[in-house]
Amino acid sequence: MVVASREHAQTPEALRASGKPTLLVQAAIHAGEMDGKDAGLMLLRDLVFGRLAPEVNPGARASGAHAPAGLRPRTPVAGSKRALLDGANLLFVPIFNVDGHERFSAFTRVNQRGPLESGWRTTSRNLNLNRDYAKLDAPEMRALVRALGQWDPDLYLDVHVTDGADYQYDITFGHHGATGWSPRIGDWLDRSFTPGVSADLAAMGHVPGPLVWPLDTDDLGKGILLGLASPRYSTGYGDVRHLPTVLVETHSLKPYRQRVLGTYVLMESVLRLLAREGAALRHAVAEDRARRAPEVVLDWKARPEAPQPMSFAGVEWKTQPSAVSGGTRVMWTGRKVTQRIPVVRADAPAAKATRPRAYWIPPAWADVVGRLEAHGIRVERLGAPRAVDVEAYRIKDVKLESTPFEGHVPVKATAVLERRRELLATGTARVSTDQPLGDLAVLLLEPASPDSFFQWGFFHEVLQPTEYVEAYIMEPMAEAMLAEDAALKAEHEAAVRADPKLAADAKARLQWLYARTPFFDERAALYPVFREP
């Protein structure tokens, strides 16, 4: 990571001492998407030597296009790039995915228009770093998250290149708005970042737009999705840890030079914006980090109301039957069209959890505790055993995914709360939610959260039965139990009548009774992360 400051700061403490806001730009998380790397290195060159970037993007100049009235390209002032560091600091990670970057060839991003050669999407362990923010499997991600905590930037840009459909926008960007986990930050990004950066890009001949996630890549007329990402992604992770985060996606079908210059303009614009409005952003961050919402949203879904239309700068397309695939072939004509398309906003709460005072994690699960600490979440440990009244989840209706994903076998289940008194051993970790990263702790530890450690598969061990009973032991025991307990007998008969599968399965019927003996493991399927209400 490059540290660029007027004061030549080399430590987080020295950078903070400047009092200026700090921008962190991360490039090449997908190392075939190199626009951010080249734009950032160009900007660093110009910060040092005072050179000037081109006034407009070459695509606009070549086509005779002009910026909208009132947003004509500005005439740069000699040496003006050096002045960017007078008002803000820059942290720059040119190559986040180093492994992927070194898998370098002309045969990587087949959907992308340049450069001629680039790197690979994933790491040498085939991990997609942009799915790793929550679980922290990769050493690269652990290093980045540690840097986020140590350097504490005011704004974080994650620079990508798109896949998918064709449209007029050459650079798009998005973030969580005021409905997310950081409402004050989201409001600042909506009101200050988006209009300010969009105006600067348009003034330099670019066509900025929102992130384009088509509902149907073969038919943009069906609309786009504007949703809130989960913490496995940069924008979701930044939002839940109350770090202003923006995802930048240049358009893969635009010329590489045009895309890089657009990214350059965006980075320059953000540095100027932070110099002007950094104080307001810091105030918003402080408010969000001080919030302790009594309920925390775990997942999001589409709003119940009908989608609202938007004006979309599209490109005409046609479809025809394909003799090769037997399906339908989509062909983009290149003719610019303006469409009215629906926008589905997926920012309504789909699942929530009440905020506990703290979570208790037994020392057997040290890997999970270590990952929490790697995020920067504060953890205390018991110095002596303690009996504590807690809430605990019993896991039911377990469904494992049929194929691995990002090195894990994800799991979904129903989690039912029960009250217990637990004797917690020495070394048990207590994770208070009364801390700036308390919301992140909730998202990582609540089993209903899609990016919880539970759903990523870090607790598979508790889902498997261990102790068991032989039928020749259980048969006479079951006879005695049913003969001695009329209520149990009635319950057993009702269960058999209600469930044909149970009625037809001798082992299952014995297991039903075994589960009601003191020999059965009462901790079976007990999620070993306890809530302190």
N, C-alpha and C positions, 0 to 999 in steps of 0.2 A: 504494500500500500504506500502510495506517494502522499506525503504531507506537504501541502503548498500553503505557505503563509508569508505575509509581509515580514513577520518577525523571525522567520526561519525556525519556527517551533519544531521540536523533535520529540516531544512527549505530550500526553493528554493534558497534563497540568500546565505546560507552557502554552498550549493552544487555548485553553480556557482562560488563561491570564490575559489574552488579547482582548477579551470581552466581545469579540465579533462572533456572529453566527457561523456555523460550519455546515457545509454541504458534503455528503459522502456519495460518490458515484461509483457504482459497481458495474463492471462490464464483463461479458463473456461467461455468465453463469451457464449458458449454452454456448459452447466455444465455436460453433459454426456461425453464430450471430455476432459478428465482429464490429458492428457499427460503433458501439460505445467505446471499444478499445481505441480505434483509430481517431475518433472525434476527441477523446480525452487526451491522447498523446499530442494531437495537434494543439489543443488548448493549452496544455502544459508548455509546449514549445513557445506559444505566443505569449504566455504569462512571463516567460523568461526573457524572450528576445523582443517582445513588443510588436510582432508581426500581426498582420490583419487578415481575417478570414474574408472570403469573397462576399460581396454585398448581397447577392441573391443566389438561389440554387440554380445550377446550370440547366436543370430540366425546365425551369420556368423561363430562363433566358432563351433557350433554344427553341421553345415552342411559341415564343412571343407573348407568353402570359404575363400579366401584370398583377401586382398586389392590389387588393381592393382600394377604392378611393379613400384617402385619409390614412392609409397604411403603406405609403411608399417606402421603399428601402432607404434606410438612413445612411448618410455618408459617414463612415467611420473616421475617427480622429486618430492621427498617428500616435502610437504608443498607448491607445486606450485599453488594450487588453491587460497591460500591466496594472492598470488602475483597478481591475476587478478585485484584487486582493486587498485593496484599501478598506473595503467594506465587508468582506467575508473571507473565510478560510475554505480550502478545498482538500478533501481526502479522496484519493482516486485509486481504485483497484482495477487495473487494466485487464488482468486475466484471472478471474476467480476460479474457473475450472481449468487448471493447468494440465491435468491428464488429457482432457478432451482437446485442449489447444494443441498439444503435441501430436495428436492423431490427425495430422495435417495433410490434406490432399485436395484434388479437384473433384473428388467423388464423395461429398458429404451432404450439403444442403441442396438436394435436387430441385426443391420448390422455390429456390431463392435466386434472384437476379444479381449475381456477383457477391463477393469478389471471386476471382477465378479459383482460388484455393482458400480453404478455411479449415477449422477444427471440427470436432465431433460433439454431439449433444451431451453425452454422459461422461462420467469419470471412468477410470480404468477398472473399477468394480461395477460398472454399468449402472451407477446410481445417477438419477436426475437430481441435481442439487436443488432445483426449484420444486422439489417435493420433500425437502429434508429440514426445513426450518423448525418444525415442531419436534421431530424425533431425534435429530442430531446424530445420525449415523456416521456421516462423513467427517474426516478431520478438517477438510476445507471449511465445512459449515461451522464446526465448533470454533475454528479460528476466526471466522467472520463474526459470529455472535459474540465472542469474547471482545472483539474490536468494537462492536456496537456498544457494549457496556462500558469499556474503558474510555473510548473517545467521545461517546455520547453526542453524536451529530445532531444538528437541529432538523435536518431534512435528509432523506435517503432516497436516491434514484437507483432503480434496478432496470438496466437497459437491455432490451431484447430486439428481435426481428420477428415479424408475424409469419404465420402460415395461412392458408385458406384462400378466401375469395379475393376478387379484384374490386377496387374502389379508388376514388380520387385522392383520399388522404394519404400523404406520404409519411406523416408521423402522428401517432396516436398515443394517448396516455390516459391513465385512470388511477383512481385511488378510492378508498372507502370514504363515503360522505358522512354527513352528520347523523345518519341512522346507525352507524357502526359502534364499535367498542370505544371509540374516541370521538365523541360528538363535537367537542370544541375544535379539535384538530381538523376533523372533517369539514367543519364550517369554514375554517380558514382556507383549506385547500379548495373548497368550492368557490369562495368569494374572492380570494386573492390570487392563488396559484393559477387556476385554470384560465381565467380571463387575461391575466398578465402575460403568461407564457404564450397563450394562443395569439395575442395581439403581436408579440414580438416575432413569432414564427411567420405569421401572415405578412408582416411588414418586410420580411426578408424573402418573400416569394414562395413560402411553403404553404401546404394545405393541412393544418392541424385538425384533429378530430378526436372523438372518443374511442376508447377501446372497442374493437369490433369482434364480438363473439357471436357468429351467426347461429340462429336456431336451426337453420338448414343451409349448409355450405353450398348446396346446389340451387338454392332459391333464397336470395337475400330479401326478397319481397315479404317473406314470412316474418322478418324482424330480427332483432339482435337482443342479446341478454346483457343486462347491466346488473351484476350481482356482487355480493360480498364474498371474498375468498376466505377459505379456512386458513388456519395458521401454518399449514404446510407450505404455503406460498408467501412471497415477500410482502405483498400488500396486506394479507390477513395477519401475518406475524407482526409486522410493524404496527398495525392498528391495535392489536390486543396488548402489545407492550408499550403503547402510547408513544410511538416514534413515527412522526410524519413520513409516510412512504408512498412513492409514486412509481408505478410500473410504466415504462416507456416501451412502445412497440413501433419501430419503423416498419414501413410496408415492404414486404419481401419482393414485390414485383416492380418496385421503383428502382432506378439506377443506383448502384452502390454509392457513387459520389454524392448524389442528391441526398441519400439517406444519412450518410456520415455528416454532411454539412448541416442537415436539419438537427441532428443530435448535438452538434457543436453549438448551434444557435440556442437550442434549448438549455444546454448547460450554462452558457453565458447569461442567458435571461434569468435563470434561477439564481445565479450568484448576485446579479443586480437586484433581484426581488428580495433576497435575504438581507442585503445591505439596507434596503428601504424599510422592510416590514418584519425583520427578524424579531424585534421586540414583541410585536403582537403575536407572532407564532410561539415564542417562548412562553408567553402568558397562557396561551391556549394549551400548550403541553403541560404546564404546571397544574392547570385546572383538571385536566384528564387524569394525570397521575395521582391527584389527590382524591379523585372520586372513589367511592366504595359502594357501588350499586348493590342493593339487597338481592337482586336477581341478576344472573349473568346469562346472556344468550349463548347457547352452545352451537347452534346451527341455524341456517337461514333458508328461506323458501321464497317463492314468487308471491308478490302481493295478491290479495284476493280480487282486487278490482281489475277491470279490463285494462290491457296495455294501452299506453298513450302513444300517439304517433310522433315521429320526429322527421325533420327534413334531412335526407341522407344523400351525400355526394357520391353517387354510385357510378358504376360502369355497366353499360348494356351487356347482357348475356343472352345466348340462345341455347336451346337444347335440341338434340336430335338423337335418334337411336344409334348405338355403337355396334358396329359389326365385329369389333374386337372383343369387348367384354360381354356383349349381349344385354347391357344395361343402357343407361341414358348418358350421353356425353354432353358436358357443359363447355361452351365456347364463349370466351369474353371477346367482344368486338373492339374494345378500346374507345368506343363513343361515350362521352360523358353524359350522364343523365342525373337529374335530381328527382329523388323518389320520396314519397311519404311512407315510411315503414313503421310498424309497431315496435315499441321498446318494452320488453318484459323486465321489470325491476325486481330482482330477487333479494330483497333486503328486509323481509318480514321474518320475525322470529319463528323458527321451526321447533326448537327445543330450548328449554331454560333450566337452570338449576338455582336453588337458593344458595346464597353465599354463606358457607360455614365460617366459623371463626378461624378454623385451621384444619389441616389434614394431618393424620398420623400414619407414618409408613414404617413398618417393622424393619429391622436391620437386614433381614434376609433379602430385601429388595434394594440392595445398595446401588445397583446399576441405574434404577429409576431415580433414586435420590441424586446420584451423580449427574444425571442428565438435567435435573432441575437446577442444580448448582451451576452447571455449565451455561444455562440460560441467564444466570445472574440472580436467580431467585434465592432469597435468604432462607436458610434452614437451621433450626436448632436441634440438638440431640439430648435425649434424656441421660442424665448421669446416674440414675438409679431406677429400678423398676417402679412403675406407677399403675394403679388401677384407675381407669378412666371410663366414664359413661360416654358412649359414642353412637353415631349412626353408621350402619354398615349396609353395603349392597349385597344381596344374594342374586347370583347370576342365573338366569333361566333362558330357555329357548335359544340356545347358542347356534349360530350359523357362521361357519368358517367359509371364507372365499375359496373357490375351487382352484384358483391359480395364484402364485405369489405376485406381490406388487412391491417394487422397490425394496426387495430383500426380505419382505415379511409376508406372512399369511394373515391378512386383516380378518377381524372377527366382529360380528354384531350380535347383540343379545338384549334381552330385557333385564333391567337391573331394578330390583325391588328393595326399598329401604326397610331396615328393621333396627330396633334399638338393642344395644348390647352393652355389657360391661366387660371391657377388655383389660387384661393385665399386660401392660406394654413393657417390653424388655429394655434393659439398658442399651442405649444406642439407637432407640427408636427415634426417627426424625419427625419433628413437628414443623409443618409448613404453614405459617400464618398467612392469611389472605389480606391482612392489614399492612400491605406494602405496595410500592408502585407496580410491581409485577404480579400482584395478587390475582388479577383477571387471567393472566397467562397460566398461573398455577391451576386455576379452576378448569380452564380449557384442556390442560394436560392430564388432569386427574379425574375428572368426571367421566364415567364410562359411556355416557350418552353422547359425548363430544366426538365428532368424526375424526379429530386429530388427537384424541386422548392416547396415552400410552396403552390403555386397555385395547382400544380398537386397532392399534398398530401391532398388537400381538405380544406385548411384553409380559403378559400375565397368563399365557396359555397353560402354565403348570397347574393353576387352580381349577381348570376346567376338566381335568382328567381324574377319574376315580382311582383310588389306590387300594385301600383295604376292601376285601370282598368276602363272601361267605359261600361255602360249598352247599349244594342242594341237600346232600345227605345230613348235614347239620341243620339246615333251615327248615326242612320238612317237619321234623318232630317239634322244633321250636315254634313253628307257625301254628301247628295243631294246638299246642298248649296256649299260645297267645289268644287264638280265636275262641277257645273253650273258656278261658278265664275272663275275657273282656267282651261283654255283649256289645258295647258301643263300638269297639274296634271291629268286631265281626260285621256289624251293620254297615259301617263305613266302607269296609273292604268289599262287601257284596254290592253296594251301590256303585263303587268305582268300577267293578267288573262289568256291571250291567251298562254303565254309561260309556265304556270304552271297549269297542270290539277287538281292537288290537291287544289290549291288556287281557281280555278274556281268552284270546287264542294263544297267548304266550305264557307258558308255564314259568319260565325263568323270570319274566317281568312281574308275574304275580308274587313270586317269592321275594323279588327285589322290593316290591311295594311294601311288603311286611318287614323286610330287613331294615328298610329306612326308618321304621318306627321302633327299632330296638336301640338300647343304649350302646350297642356295638357299632352302629353306623357312624361315619365320620360327620360330626355336626358342623365341621368347617368346610365341607365339600361345597364347591362353587361359591365360597365366600370371598368377595373381592377384598384383598388385603390392604386396602387404603381406607382408613376410617375417618369419618367426618366428626369434627368437634362442633356441635350445634351452638 
